[in-house]
Amino acid sequence: MESVKFRIEQLTRELNQHNYNYYVLSEPVITDFEFDKMLEELVKLETEYPQYKLGDSPTQRVGSDISNKFETVEHQYQMLSLGNTYNEQELRDFHNRIIKELETEPEYVCELKFDGASISVTYENGKFVRAVTRGDGTRGDNVTENIITIRSIPLSIDPKLVSDKFEIRGEIIMPHSVFDELNQIRERNGESPFANPRNATSGSIKMIDSREVAKRNLDCYFYYMMGRNLPADNHFESLNILKKAGFKVSEHSKLCNNLDQVFDYIHYWDKERHNLPYDIDGIVIKVNSFKMQEILDFTAKTPRWAIAYKFKAEQVTTKLISIDYQVGRTGAITPVANLEPVQLAGTIVKRASLHNADQIAILDIRIGDTVFVEKGGEIIPKIVGIVQHQQGSTPTQFIDNCPECGAKLIRLEGEAKHFCPNSNNCPPQIKGKIEHFISRKAMNIDSMGEETVAQFYENKLINNVADLYKLSKDMIIPLERMAEKSAENIINSIENSKSVSFDRVLFALGIRYVGETVAKKLAYAFKNIEKLSNATKDELIAVDEIGERIAESIIDYFADTNNIRIIANLMNAGVNFEIVEEQKLSEKLKNLSIIISGTFSKHSRDEIKDLIEKHGGKNVSSISKNTDFLLAGDNIGPSKLEKANKLGIKIISEEDFENMISNF
C-alpha cells in the first residue's frame, strides 16, 4: 500500500509541474499523450485508493496560466478543460456512456480544435466588457486591454440577438503567415524565434504593452456561449446566432446525427488540416442539446458532454548527432538529443527529449542512429524509435558524473531519474532553487526572472536564497541592462516578500516532495520553523497527507547544516517563519466539508475559501455524500443544485455562512 501512496504522490507532483510548464511557462516538456496517460493512471489509483488522494491533485483542477502581471478575476462560469481521446474505440466508449446516461442517441456538433490560447469574453447589453484567460479554471488574468486589439473580436453587437449579459468562450490563434513573418523579424533583430504559433500566441496576450500586442495580428474563433435566457436550446443553433451577431465562428463546424458522421468528419480533417492557414490538433465533439448537456453535467475537471479527439502526432526520421545532459533544480538529470535539423509539424526540430536512462535503454538509442522523431501534441518532439543503428555503434552509457559540477550521480530506489547530490555547490541547482524561491506561488518576488537570477549569480552577488536579502540598489545598478528604477523595483519586491505567509515560505525553500498543499499542512501543524526542524519522523507522519518519504525528506533537509545556515540568515533578514495566530480564527467549521458555487456579493470566492479554512473547515471541489454544505451564490448551475438536493446536502446562502462563523 505504501508503494501505491508513493506513486500517487509522485504522479500528483509531476503532473502539477507539467501543468505549470504548459500553462505558465508555455514550455511543456512532455507530449499531450504522455500527460493524459499519466493522468489516467492517477485517476485510476485515486478511484481505487481514495484515502491517498492529495488536496492538490491535478484531477481536481485544470492547469493554470495566471501571471503576476495582470489583475486576477473570478470566472462567473468555470473554464474547464476537455477530456482527450486518441483512438476511435475510446470515442465509441464515450458515445456509449452518453447513450447509457440519456437512454437515447444524441446529435453531436463537431468542431476544429484550434491550437492557441483560450479566452473568455463577457458582454453586457451588447457591449464588450472584459476578457479573461483560462487561469486555473476558477479565476484568470484580466487581459482586456490586449484582447480588444484583436480586430476579429466585436466591441459591440446587437443586444436583441442575445441575452443582456453572457460569456463567450473562444481561442486566440496566430495564423501561419503572421507567425512566419514574426519569426523573420525576431531573427533579424537577433532574438530567438518562437517554437510554434501556440507559444507565440500565449506570449502575445500576456504582453504588458497592448500596442505591441496589436502588432501581432492575432485572430480569434468563438465556440461556446453561456448565460441566462440564451436565445437557443442547442449548441449548433447558438453558433449560428453568434455568427449573425458578428462573432467569428468557424465555418467548418458540423451537426452530426450519429457517430458514423462524426468519424467521417474526423477522417476528413485528419488529412485536410494541413491545408488550413492555422494550427489545429484535433476535433472537439459536443452533445448538441443544452438540456442533454445539463443532464450529463460535469466532473470536477471536464464536461461529461464533450470530448476532444486528438490527431496522431506527425513523425519524421533524422540522425542523432549527440546527447546533452541537463541538470534541474532538484538535481534531476535529463538527457536531451541533438538532431540533424528536420521539418516537423511546421517547425524545424533540432533537439528532442530522451527523458531518462530507462528510455534510452529500452529504445537502445545510440549516437549516429537514424531515429523516428514525433511531435506529440504538435509541440514537444521526442524520439520514439530507431530506424537503424549506425554501423559499428555501441550502446549509450548514461553518464556517471554531473556535467556541471562533476559530482558522482545517484539513483534512488523507485526513481526514474539520476540525481546530482551536490545541491549546495552545483550551479544549475543553486540558480534553480533561487528561481523557485522567487516564483509567484512562493515568495512572489515579481521584479526578477530567470535571466536576472543568472546575472546576479554570475556576478557573485547571490549564491543562495538568503543572499537576496543582502542586495542593495548600489550593488545592482552597475550591472548590464540595469537602471535605478529596475533596481529599485527589485529591492522593493524583495522587501515586500518578508510578509509572505509561513506556508508559502516553507514551499519556497524547495524541500523535496513539499509542494503547496504539504507546506500548508506542515505550517499549520507545527506553527513555526523551529518545531518543524526538530520534529521526529513519527510526529511528521502523524500530520495529514505526510508519508514516510516526505517525512524522511524533511528530516534530511534539516540535517544539512547549509540549509540551517540559510534559514537562520533568512530569519535575521525578517522573513516570516511562523504562523501568525490571527490566521486561524476559530474551529466553528471543524470537520465540515463545504463546496462553494456561484458568485457572491460580499466576498470573492477566494475570500470565502480562506474563511472556511480559517474557521477549521475544508474546501471540496465536487459534491458527494460526504459534503456537509453547498454554499450557493448567484448564477449557480441548476444541475449542481439538483445533485445537492438528490444527496440531501444542506444548501446555505452567503448570509447563512456569515452567521455560521459568527454564531454557529
Legacy VTK file of the C-alpha trace (Angstrom):
# vtk DataFile Version 3.0
C-alpha trace
ASCII
DATASET POLYDATA
POINTS 664 float
0.000 0.000 0.000
2.913 2.337 0.688
4.037 1.908 -2.934
0.569 2.959 -4.136
0.637 6.030 -1.904
4.096 6.933 -3.169
3.015 6.526 -6.799
0.000 8.820 -6.235
2.273 11.416 -4.614
4.769 11.097 -7.472
2.127 11.426 -10.215
0.493 14.381 -8.458
3.814 16.180 -8.100
4.910 15.525 -11.683
1.553 16.371 -13.278
1.306 19.635 -11.339
4.775 20.557 -12.579
3.800 19.691 -16.153
0.682 21.859 -15.784
2.902 24.729 -14.640
5.290 24.191 -17.550
2.424 24.176 -20.051
0.148 26.938 -18.781
2.521 29.341 -17.030
5.827 28.930 -18.820
4.387 27.835 -22.186
7.328 25.395 -22.217
5.914 21.854 -21.927
8.454 19.052 -21.636
6.206 16.065 -22.387
3.550 15.397 -25.022
-0.211 15.721 -24.502
-0.469 11.958 -24.942
2.070 11.251 -22.181
0.338 13.744 -19.875
-3.072 12.178 -20.474
-1.775 8.660 -19.839
-0.186 9.773 -16.555
-3.453 11.484 -15.610
-5.445 8.341 -16.458
-3.172 6.313 -14.164
-3.661 8.827 -11.346
-7.469 8.828 -11.774
-7.467 5.016 -11.615
-5.305 4.911 -8.483
-7.321 7.644 -6.735
-10.550 5.782 -7.528
-9.198 2.559 -6.045
-7.406 4.208 -3.096
-9.295 7.464 -2.321
-7.646 7.674 1.123
-4.354 8.623 -0.572
-5.741 11.337 -2.825
-3.941 14.659 -2.250
-5.580 18.044 -1.881
-3.658 19.473 -4.835
-4.406 16.559 -7.138
-4.467 17.659 -10.799
-7.581 15.522 -11.260
-9.482 18.262 -9.405
-8.431 21.175 -11.449
-7.165 22.443 -14.767
-3.694 23.824 -15.314
-3.051 27.484 -14.672
-1.777 30.292 -16.888
-2.165 33.086 -14.308
0.724 35.551 -14.327
1.535 38.173 -11.746
1.351 40.999 -14.263
-2.431 41.319 -14.529
-5.415 41.675 -12.251
-6.793 38.275 -11.298
-10.593 37.977 -11.556
-13.172 35.262 -10.938
-14.886 33.457 -13.793
-18.659 33.596 -13.467
-18.720 30.138 -15.023
-15.773 27.785 -14.581
-13.476 27.315 -17.586
-12.905 23.585 -17.617
-10.647 21.605 -19.910
-11.785 18.775 -22.180
-11.134 15.091 -21.778
-8.927 13.719 -24.550
-9.148 10.566 -26.657
-6.620 9.292 -29.170
-8.413 6.427 -30.937
-11.831 5.508 -32.282
-12.582 2.898 -29.629
-12.201 5.468 -26.852
-14.610 7.715 -28.745
-17.086 4.824 -29.059
-16.781 4.295 -25.301
-17.584 7.981 -24.746
-20.615 7.652 -27.056
-21.853 4.525 -25.268
-21.590 6.181 -21.847
-23.721 9.057 -23.095
-26.370 6.740 -24.557
-26.496 4.807 -21.277
-26.997 8.042 -19.323
-29.512 9.646 -21.704
-31.220 6.444 -22.867
-31.227 7.860 -26.382
-28.718 8.663 -29.133
-27.850 12.375 -29.219
-26.885 14.714 -32.026
-23.291 15.910 -31.933
-21.603 19.096 -33.090
-18.086 18.557 -34.441
-15.646 21.463 -34.410
-11.992 22.033 -35.207
-9.823 22.072 -32.077
-7.790 25.253 -32.501
-4.270 25.180 -31.075
-3.972 28.555 -29.382
-4.863 30.225 -26.080
-8.328 30.012 -24.509
-10.186 33.200 -23.649
-13.492 34.111 -22.004
-15.148 37.385 -23.019
-18.086 38.988 -21.207
-20.699 41.141 -22.934
-23.391 43.239 -21.257
-26.196 44.929 -23.174
-24.342 44.294 -26.401
-21.056 45.829 -25.204
-17.648 44.162 -24.754
-16.862 44.307 -21.011
-13.934 42.083 -20.105
-11.609 39.352 -21.403
-10.086 36.800 -19.026
-7.626 33.931 -19.603
-8.424 30.376 -18.529
-6.169 30.664 -15.477
-6.851 27.807 -13.066
-10.404 27.386 -14.365
-11.931 29.370 -11.494
-10.037 32.630 -11.930
-7.803 34.065 -14.618
-5.889 37.126 -15.771
-7.803 40.185 -16.930
-6.198 40.804 -20.347
-8.939 43.094 -21.659
-6.610 45.805 -22.943
-4.724 43.265 -25.016
-7.725 41.377 -26.353
-9.536 44.461 -27.622
-6.640 44.898 -30.068
-7.793 41.753 -31.918
-9.883 43.042 -34.762
-11.948 39.908 -35.254
-13.498 40.372 -31.792
-16.516 42.719 -31.879
-16.623 45.504 -29.314
-20.400 45.800 -29.684
-23.191 43.617 -31.046
-26.946 43.797 -31.488
-28.278 43.118 -27.954
-31.561 41.850 -29.403
-29.836 38.715 -30.687
-28.523 37.529 -27.320
-29.245 37.876 -23.583
-28.476 41.071 -21.649
-25.339 39.521 -20.160
-23.411 36.481 -21.360
-19.949 34.978 -21.575
-18.493 33.625 -24.784
-15.536 31.273 -24.957
-13.031 31.282 -27.777
-9.492 30.502 -28.869
-6.924 33.188 -29.685
-4.722 31.985 -32.549
-1.848 33.188 -34.699
-2.196 32.324 -38.417
0.785 30.662 -40.112
1.527 33.711 -42.278
1.680 36.008 -39.230
3.804 33.503 -37.305
6.331 33.176 -40.136
6.624 36.946 -40.521
7.012 37.432 -36.755
9.846 34.900 -36.569
11.616 36.510 -39.522
11.522 39.852 -37.704
12.774 38.281 -34.460
15.681 36.586 -36.225
16.642 39.860 -37.973
16.656 41.514 -34.543
18.853 38.774 -33.085
16.025 37.324 -30.979
15.184 33.630 -30.622
12.306 32.569 -32.889
9.127 31.200 -31.319
8.854 27.399 -31.387
5.285 27.355 -32.725
2.200 29.581 -33.174
0.667 28.471 -29.883
3.658 29.654 -27.842
3.729 32.912 -29.798
0.017 33.439 -29.107
0.292 32.661 -25.399
3.201 35.069 -25.027
1.459 37.781 -27.024
-1.721 38.017 -24.943
0.388 38.365 -21.773
2.486 41.285 -23.051
2.424 44.410 -20.899
2.217 46.880 -23.779
-1.070 46.412 -25.661
0.362 48.412 -28.565
2.841 45.598 -29.131
0.025 43.056 -28.933
-1.795 44.912 -31.703
1.231 44.427 -33.967
0.967 40.634 -33.579
-2.197 40.464 -35.744
-3.836 37.789 -33.619
-7.160 36.228 -34.554
-9.959 34.636 -32.537
-12.598 31.974 -33.178
-15.506 31.623 -30.758
-17.155 28.301 -29.950
-19.402 28.421 -26.863
-21.834 30.811 -25.169
-23.079 30.807 -21.559
-25.603 32.881 -19.659
-29.224 33.109 -18.603
-32.071 33.166 -21.114
-29.905 32.131 -24.057
-31.583 32.555 -27.455
-31.248 28.867 -28.403
-31.839 25.463 -26.863
-28.946 23.738 -28.603
-25.305 24.385 -29.353
-25.400 24.359 -33.154
-28.186 26.929 -33.281
-26.301 29.114 -30.782
-23.253 29.074 -33.095
-25.406 30.353 -35.951
-26.786 33.120 -33.745
-23.250 34.111 -32.768
-22.345 34.357 -36.452
-25.329 36.653 -37.044
-24.272 38.770 -34.062
-20.873 39.378 -35.654
-18.660 36.842 -33.893
-16.075 34.877 -35.824
-17.248 31.262 -35.705
-15.616 28.501 -37.719
-17.427 27.724 -40.942
-16.232 24.134 -40.591
-18.444 23.212 -37.604
-20.877 20.452 -38.484
-24.051 18.950 -36.990
-23.817 15.141 -36.968
-26.812 12.848 -36.468
-24.812 9.772 -35.464
-21.349 8.507 -34.609
-20.568 7.414 -38.177
-20.909 11.012 -39.340
-18.581 12.068 -36.516
-15.944 9.610 -37.742
-16.353 10.858 -41.325
-15.670 14.400 -40.095
-12.589 13.275 -38.146
-11.132 11.318 -41.083
-11.627 14.254 -43.448
-9.900 16.792 -41.226
-7.074 14.458 -40.231
-5.830 14.890 -43.821
-7.229 18.307 -44.693
-5.864 20.065 -41.563
-2.507 20.546 -43.284
-4.198 22.885 -45.780
-5.604 25.192 -43.097
-3.974 28.613 -42.555
-3.685 27.939 -38.807
-2.894 25.024 -36.479
-5.425 22.537 -35.153
-4.538 19.471 -33.108
-7.811 17.592 -33.136
-11.590 17.656 -33.250
-13.996 18.640 -30.459
-17.215 16.624 -30.226
-20.091 18.135 -28.192
-23.596 16.912 -27.416
-25.822 19.395 -29.246
-28.808 19.685 -26.868
-28.304 22.058 -23.923
-30.872 20.075 -21.932
-28.871 16.891 -22.502
-25.664 18.731 -21.556
-27.296 19.700 -18.262
-28.306 16.110 -17.558
-24.814 14.822 -18.301
-23.271 17.555 -16.105
-19.543 17.897 -15.292
-16.780 16.142 -13.461
-14.559 18.342 -11.285
-12.275 18.847 -14.287
-14.198 18.260 -17.517
-17.700 18.407 -19.044
-19.209 14.928 -19.482
-20.951 16.023 -22.684
-17.851 16.905 -24.722
-14.557 15.308 -25.653
-11.520 16.125 -27.795
-10.280 13.640 -30.375
-6.533 14.322 -30.725
-4.830 13.599 -34.031
-1.899 11.224 -34.090
1.382 13.085 -33.855
3.425 13.598 -37.008
6.587 11.541 -37.319
9.821 12.012 -39.307
13.268 10.417 -39.408
16.602 12.124 -38.802
20.053 11.453 -37.399
21.042 11.603 -33.721
24.243 13.668 -33.516
24.907 13.815 -29.770
23.310 13.746 -26.320
23.445 16.559 -23.751
22.641 16.085 -20.061
20.791 18.913 -18.327
20.647 19.465 -14.551
17.389 20.652 -12.978
16.618 22.481 -9.709
16.287 19.249 -7.742
19.448 17.812 -9.281
17.496 15.578 -11.677
19.460 14.770 -14.843
17.546 14.960 -18.136
19.159 13.657 -21.347
18.425 15.709 -24.489
19.120 14.549 -28.042
20.789 16.869 -30.568
19.469 16.070 -34.047
20.189 16.892 -37.637
17.616 19.670 -38.290
14.394 18.322 -39.770
11.000 19.839 -40.653
8.236 18.526 -38.374
4.685 19.829 -37.910
5.562 23.201 -39.389
8.753 23.878 -37.434
12.445 22.967 -37.625
13.359 20.419 -34.941
16.949 20.275 -33.679
16.506 18.772 -30.195
14.312 16.109 -28.635
13.655 14.754 -25.158
15.066 11.371 -24.093
13.557 11.563 -20.553
15.836 9.185 -18.594
18.289 6.267 -18.684
15.495 3.682 -18.871
14.064 5.298 -22.012
17.487 5.284 -23.676
17.996 1.623 -22.773
14.509 0.477 -23.829
14.873 2.063 -27.280
18.610 1.234 -27.444
19.352 4.784 -28.631
22.917 5.302 -29.882
24.896 8.235 -31.230
24.736 8.238 -35.040
21.432 6.329 -35.186
18.706 7.205 -37.646
15.715 7.745 -35.377
11.974 8.333 -35.520
11.042 11.737 -34.067
7.492 12.586 -33.097
5.974 15.894 -32.102
3.282 14.758 -29.707
0.510 17.291 -29.307
2.211 19.273 -32.086
4.586 20.850 -29.536
7.425 18.919 -27.908
9.488 16.500 -30.031
10.653 13.166 -28.680
12.491 10.143 -30.060
10.046 7.239 -30.264
12.092 4.589 -32.041
15.126 3.576 -34.067
15.142 3.200 -37.853
18.603 1.644 -37.850
21.823 1.709 -35.890
24.906 3.255 -37.446
27.397 0.562 -38.389
29.838 -0.078 -35.565
27.801 1.888 -32.998
27.866 0.937 -29.319
25.093 1.173 -26.692
24.800 4.550 -24.964
26.228 4.618 -21.449
24.410 7.053 -19.189
26.844 9.477 -17.567
28.235 8.706 -14.098
29.095 12.260 -13.052
27.245 15.571 -13.065
28.073 17.508 -16.270
28.045 20.797 -14.312
29.945 20.100 -11.086
31.445 16.632 -11.584
29.762 15.019 -8.558
29.013 11.280 -8.696
25.377 10.776 -9.720
22.948 8.730 -7.634
19.663 6.995 -8.457
17.259 6.466 -5.570
15.036 3.421 -5.312
11.743 3.986 -7.102
13.047 6.989 -9.073
13.256 7.069 -12.877
15.914 9.766 -12.981
19.518 10.073 -11.883
20.360 12.926 -9.499
23.333 15.102 -8.670
23.634 15.093 -4.845
25.829 18.222 -4.747
22.865 20.536 -4.209
24.818 23.258 -2.400
27.567 23.713 -4.996
26.086 22.720 -8.370
25.360 25.944 -10.344
22.107 24.877 -12.100
20.703 23.623 -8.791
21.645 26.823 -6.977
20.053 29.009 -9.674
17.039 26.706 -9.893
16.402 26.940 -6.150
16.526 30.723 -6.306
14.161 30.780 -9.314
11.719 28.580 -7.385
12.077 30.754 -4.273
11.122 33.970 -6.111
8.220 32.405 -8.083
4.649 33.689 -7.789
3.310 30.855 -5.635
6.331 31.082 -3.345
7.835 34.454 -2.338
6.390 36.319 -5.346
9.458 38.486 -5.987
7.965 39.614 -9.283
10.649 42.033 -10.475
13.126 39.207 -11.019
13.254 36.356 -13.511
15.499 33.557 -14.712
17.855 35.916 -16.568
18.180 38.235 -13.574
18.933 35.311 -11.248
21.646 34.090 -13.638
23.107 37.599 -13.905
23.247 38.059 -10.113
24.754 34.589 -9.649
27.408 35.027 -12.336
28.385 38.381 -10.842
28.727 36.683 -7.430
26.002 38.821 -5.833
23.987 35.779 -4.722
24.856 32.161 -4.032
21.689 31.116 -2.167
18.201 32.460 -1.455
19.260 34.271 1.720
21.702 36.402 -0.273
18.729 38.085 -1.974
18.071 39.987 1.247
21.623 41.373 1.280
21.212 43.079 -2.101
21.120 46.848 -2.421
20.453 49.273 -5.269
24.117 50.213 -5.388
25.062 46.572 -5.980
22.531 46.117 -8.800
22.708 49.367 -10.810
26.227 48.774 -12.264
25.092 45.522 -13.908
24.292 45.344 -17.614
20.669 46.232 -18.542
20.037 47.596 -15.048
18.898 51.112 -14.195
17.903 52.849 -10.998
14.177 52.174 -11.489
14.590 48.455 -12.205
16.987 48.106 -9.268
14.525 49.909 -7.018
11.680 47.605 -8.121
13.757 44.525 -7.310
14.717 45.768 -3.847
11.114 46.771 -3.059
9.794 43.411 -4.209
12.349 41.572 -2.054
11.365 43.725 0.917
7.653 43.012 0.350
8.339 39.268 0.308
9.145 39.386 4.031
5.413 39.485 4.742
4.654 36.269 2.826
2.876 33.679 4.988
4.823 30.857 6.624
3.302 28.110 4.472
4.455 29.849 1.272
7.929 30.448 2.742
8.086 26.732 3.534
7.094 25.899 -0.050
9.679 28.401 -1.317
12.524 26.578 0.464
12.201 23.832 -2.134
12.267 20.837 0.230
11.862 17.741 -1.898
8.253 16.444 -2.042
6.966 19.526 -0.145
4.530 21.172 -2.549
1.997 23.899 -1.800
-0.544 21.644 -0.076
2.007 19.761 2.014
3.676 23.054 3.017
0.359 24.427 4.240
-0.378 21.309 6.307
3.091 21.357 7.850
2.871 25.064 8.641
-0.452 24.719 10.464
0.630 21.527 12.235
3.938 22.845 13.634
3.264 26.610 13.684
6.936 27.636 13.274
10.183 26.543 11.657
11.860 25.610 14.963
9.227 22.994 15.849
9.209 21.658 12.306
13.003 21.360 12.150
13.026 19.360 15.405
10.074 17.105 14.523
10.613 13.346 14.630
9.600 11.006 11.841
6.587 9.801 13.833
5.476 13.383 14.519
5.721 14.227 10.828
3.814 11.143 9.669
1.044 11.969 12.128
0.233 15.044 10.002
-2.477 14.525 7.373
-1.072 13.521 3.943
2.533 13.239 5.193
4.006 9.839 4.343
7.366 8.254 5.105
9.138 9.612 2.024
8.055 13.190 2.730
8.983 12.819 6.399
12.435 11.436 5.536
12.986 14.238 3.018
12.150 16.882 5.649
14.472 15.277 8.213
17.279 15.095 5.638
16.737 18.754 4.718
17.102 19.963 8.308
20.097 17.684 8.890
22.042 19.725 6.323
23.997 22.455 8.112
23.994 24.593 4.961
20.193 24.628 4.946
20.098 25.567 8.624
22.523 28.431 7.963
20.383 29.730 5.071
17.218 29.606 7.204
18.987 31.462 10.016
20.043 34.171 7.578
16.504 34.422 6.205
15.136 34.782 9.742
17.680 37.500 10.511
16.573 39.284 7.335
12.986 39.336 8.623
11.397 36.546 6.559
8.318 35.085 8.260
8.854 31.588 9.706
5.805 31.192 11.913
2.035 31.091 11.703
0.501 34.338 12.842
-2.190 33.457 15.355
-4.814 35.568 13.598
-4.559 33.256 10.580
-6.671 30.669 12.465
-9.859 32.423 13.560
-11.887 29.606 15.132
-12.881 25.927 14.976
-16.536 26.692 14.197
-16.391 24.780 10.911
-14.153 21.984 12.178
-14.540 18.696 10.246
-17.102 20.269 7.863
-16.647 19.783 4.112
-18.039 22.739 2.152
-18.348 23.310 -1.594
-18.954 26.797 -2.945
-20.632 27.626 -6.242
-21.772 30.789 -7.996
-20.879 34.425 -7.402
-21.185 36.332 -4.119
-21.993 39.932 -3.229
-19.910 40.457 -0.062
-16.876 38.274 -0.654
-14.862 36.887 -3.538
-14.682 33.111 -3.929
-11.070 33.117 -2.692
-12.052 35.130 0.386
-14.814 32.652 1.212
-12.465 29.693 0.758
-9.954 31.415 3.031
-12.628 31.998 5.691
-13.672 28.342 5.532
-10.096 27.238 6.240
-9.525 29.890 8.924
-12.566 28.595 10.798
-11.421 24.983 10.593
-13.445 23.834 7.578
-12.355 22.027 4.433
-12.937 23.241 0.880
-14.021 20.489 -1.519
-14.278 20.739 -5.302
-17.135 18.340 -6.092
-20.408 17.290 -4.475
-20.553 13.874 -2.842
-22.404 12.196 0.014
-19.557 13.342 2.301
-20.194 17.035 1.547
-21.769 18.836 4.518
-22.879 22.103 2.891
-23.290 23.689 -0.517
-22.623 27.425 -0.152
-24.638 28.806 -3.072
-24.245 32.248 -4.598
-25.856 33.783 -7.658
-25.762 32.045 -11.051
-25.244 28.562 -9.634
-25.907 25.840 -12.198
-29.251 24.028 -11.856
-27.580 20.622 -12.221
-25.406 21.280 -9.155
-28.453 22.283 -7.132
-30.269 19.182 -8.316
-27.376 16.938 -7.286
-27.181 18.569 -3.845
-30.914 18.093 -3.310
-30.716 14.495 -4.501
-27.979 13.715 -1.952
-29.775 15.642 0.796
-26.961 18.160 1.206
-27.939 21.338 3.020
-27.777 24.468 0.837
-26.755 27.689 2.580
-26.507 31.314 1.449
-23.710 33.812 1.941
-25.681 35.295 4.849
-26.141 31.830 6.407
-22.406 31.280 6.118
-21.621 34.566 7.887
-23.971 33.567 10.701
-22.284 30.168 10.981
-18.828 31.598 11.518
-20.071 34.221 13.982
-22.776 32.372 15.959
-22.535 28.674 14.990
LINES 1 665
664 0 1 2 3 4 5 6 7 8 9 10 11 12 13 14 15 16 17 18 19 20 21 22 23 24 25 26 27 28 29 30 31 32 33 34 35 36 37 38 39 40 41 42 43 44 45 46 47 48 49 50 51 52 53 54 55 56 57 58 59 60 61 62 63 64 65 66 67 68 69 70 71 72 73 74 75 76 77 78 79 80 81 82 83 84 85 86 87 88 89 90 91 92 93 94 95 96 97 98 99 100 101 102 103 104 105 106 107 108 109 110 111 112 113 114 115 116 117 118 119 120 121 122 123 124 125 126 127 128 129 130 131 132 133 134 135 136 137 138 139 140 141 142 143 144 145 146 147 148 149 150 151 152 153 154 155 156 157 158 159 160 161 162 163 164 165 166 167 168 169 170 171 172 173 174 175 176 177 178 179 180 181 182 183 184 185 186 187 188 189 190 191 192 193 194 195 196 197 198 199 200 201 202 203 204 205 206 207 208 209 210 211 212 213 214 215 216 217 218 219 220 221 222 223 224 225 226 227 228 229 230 231 232 233 234 235 236 237 238 239 240 241 242 243 244 245 246 247 248 249 250 251 252 253 254 255 256 257 258 259 260 261 262 263 264 265 266 267 268 269 270 271 272 273 274 275 276 277 278 279 280 281 282 283 284 285 286 287 288 289 290 291 292 293 294 295 296 297 298 299 300 301 302 303 304 305 306 307 308 309 310 311 312 313 314 315 316 317 318 319 320 321 322 323 324 325 326 327 328 329 330 331 332 333 334 335 336 337 338 339 340 341 342 343 344 345 346 347 348 349 350 351 352 353 354 355 356 357 358 359 360 361 362 363 364 365 366 367 368 369 370 371 372 373 374 375 376 377 378 379 380 381 382 383 384 385 386 387 388 389 390 391 392 393 394 395 396 397 398 399 400 401 402 403 404 405 406 407 408 409 410 411 412 413 414 415 416 417 418 419 420 421 422 423 424 425 426 427 428 429 430 431 432 433 434 435 436 437 438 439 440 441 442 443 444 445 446 447 448 449 450 451 452 453 454 455 456 457 458 459 460 461 462 463 464 465 466 467 468 469 470 471 472 473 474 475 476 477 478 479 480 481 482 483 484 485 486 487 488 489 490 491 492 493 494 495 496 497 498 499 500 501 502 503 504 505 506 507 508 509 510 511 512 513 514 515 516 517 518 519 520 521 522 523 524 525 526 527 528 529 530 531 532 533 534 535 536 537 538 539 540 541 542 543 544 545 546 547 548 549 550 551 552 553 554 555 556 557 558 559 560 561 562 563 564 565 566 567 568 569 570 571 572 573 574 575 576 577 578 579 580 581 582 583 584 585 586 587 588 589 590 591 592 593 594 595 596 597 598 599 600 601 602 603 604 605 606 607 608 609 610 611 612 613 614 615 616 617 618 619 620 621 622 623 624 625 626 627 628 629 630 631 632 633 634 635 636 637 638 639 640 641 642 643 644 645 646 647 648 649 650 651 652 653 654 655 656 657 658 659 660 661 662 663
